[in-house]
């Protein structure tokens, strides 16, 4: 079958934990806006057919100025009040030929074309796949008072990353259920899990961090400098 994969780059977060007035998508990393690195990786992946960027309304003009320098970018659209709503707006802007959605956090600027291709191929065969890495720290479950309740076996625990890739109809069913049930999730796999479907985890890279706190900027710049 002919595949058409739309990358939905979600860049509509409020950046509160970063502590900057500037959107973290626009923070300069080695002289370039953070979002530029993210878009460039998807632009360079041969399996990606179009790129849609979902941004905060107040960032639209600045991000569009950067995004439309890349040929695969077809739309820069305003996000919603929740992640689910922002992604919904992104998929509404997708080309009618779309067969798969690759949902990615815009703040994961260290994603590479090779990792994108790896998770796409897994989703093409299984219907749903996401990048992830085995947890290396010991994880504790604590109560509301900060007291340890249990220690899960970390051998079966993975930290999930993005891109998370889904076959179109599967993802639309999951999105419909999330909106109708008021499900507010932090990742798209959770929506698919909620309708009883399985998602395959593909081994990613520990370098695929998400810009969340100021220290992440230092780490990201070091990785980017090393790659150059």
N, C-alpha and C positions, 0 to 999 in steps of 0.2 A: 504494500500500500504506500501511497505518497504521504509522507509526514510533513507537517508544518509546525514548528515549535516556536512559541512566543515566550520570550523571557519577560517576566513581570518583576521589575526591580522596585521594591518597596522602600521608599525614602521619605516617609511621611511622619516619622517619629518626632517627639518634642525635644529630645536631646537633654532632658533635665539632669540626668546623672553625669553628663559630660561637664556641666557647669559653665558652658559657653553661651553667650547670647546668640552667637552665630550657629546656624544649623550644623550638626556634625558632618552632614553631607558636603558642606562647603569649606570645612577646615582644610587649610593647606597642608599637604604632606609632600615634603621635598619639592615644593614649588607648584604643585598641582592640587586642585580641589579633590577631596576624597572620592566623590562620586565618579570622577573621571576615570579612576583606576578600575572601579567596578564595571562601568559601561564598556571600557576597553577590553576587558576579559571576555565579555559576552560577544562583543563585536568580532573578536578574533577566533571564536569557536565556530567552526564550519557548520555545525548542526543547528545553530540558532538562526532562525529566519527573520525574526523581528524582535525589537526591544521596546518595551513600554515602561516608562518611568513614572511612578506615582509619588508625588511630592506634597509637602505642605503648601497651602495656597500662597502663603507669603514668600515661599521659595521658588515658585513656579518660574518666574522670569530668569532668575539666576541659574537655575538648574537647566532650563530649556536652552539657554545660551551655550552651555557646555554640551548638553546631550545631543543637540542637533548637528554637532560637528561629526557625529558618527552616522554612517549611512544606514545602518539597520534600525536606528531609532525612528519609530513611526508616530509616537505620541508621548507627550508629557502631560499628565492629568493630575488634578487635585485629589488628595486622599480624603478619607472619612475620619470619624471620631474614634474608630477602633481599627485594629489590624484587619479583621474580617471585612469590614466595609471598604477599607483601602484596597485590598486585593480584589474585591468585587468590582470596584471601579476600574481597576487595571484590566481585568479579563473582559469587561464590557468594551474596552477599546481595542481588543485583539482582532486580528484579521479573521474573516469568515472561514478561511481555509484551515484554521488552527486545529491541530489534533492533540497537542500536548502543551501544557503550561509548565514553565520552569520558574518557580517563585523563589526570589532571592532577596535577602536583606541588603539594602544599599550600603550599609555600614560595614559589610564584610568585604573590605577593599582588597584583600590579599587572595581572593579566589583566582584560580588560573584556568585557562581554556582547557587544559588536560583534565582537570577535576570536573569541570562542567561536562565535558564529553563522556567521562566515565559514568557519571550518575544518569545522564541522558540515556545512554545505551542500556543501563539497568532498567530504567523506567519503560523504555520501548518494549522490553521483553516481559516485564512483570506488571506494568500498569501504574505502579507507584514506587518511587525510590527517593532516598534522601542521603546526603553525605553525613557522616558522623565519625567520631573517634572514640576508642575505648577510654573509659574514665581511669585516670591514673591516681587520683587521690582517694583516700578512704572517705566514704560518704556516711554521714550520720542523719538519722531521722530524729528531730527534736520536738518537744511539745511547746505550748505557748509561753512557757517559762524558761525556755532555752535548755531544758534538761533532756539528755539523750534517751530516746525510747528504744531505738534499735540500730543495728549496723548492717545494711544490706550487703549482699555478696557483690562486690564490684566487678567480678568476672563476667557478669551478664549485663552490666550497665554501660551505656554509651552516651556521650554528649552529642546531641543532634545539631547539625549545621544546616546551611543552605548552600546551593540550591536544593529545593525539594520539588520533584518533578512528577506530574500526574497526567494520565490520559484524560482528555477533555470531559467526556461524559461522566466518568467517575468523580472528577473534581467538582463538576457542577452539581451532582447529587449531594456531595458532602457540603458544599457551600449552601445549598438550599436548606439542608437540615440545620446547619449552624445558624442561619438567619432566622428560621422559623422557631427554633428552640432557644434563641438568645444565647447561644454558646459563644463565649468570649475566650479565644485561645491565643497562645503566644507563638504557635507554629501551625503550619498547614497539615502536617501529619496527624495532629490531634483531631482535626475535622474528619479526615478519612477514617481514622480509627473509630470515631463515634458512630459511623454507619456500619461498622463491622467488617471493614475491608483491611487488608494487610498492606504494609509498606515495607519494602526491602531497604535495609541500611547498607550503604556502600562505604568502605573505608576511605575517609578523607585525610586531610593533613592538619596537624595541630596548629600550623601557621594560619589557618583560615579563621582568624579571630574576628570578633565583632567590636567595632569602636564603641565603647560604652563609657569608659572613664579616661581622664587625662593621661594616665600611664599607658593606655593602649596606643596613644598617638606615637609615643617614643618607640614602642615595639614595632608598630607598623612601618614607621620611617626606616628603622634599621633593616627590616626585611626587604623593603622596597629598594633601599640603597644597595643591598647585597645582590639583589636580582639584576640590577643595572650593571 
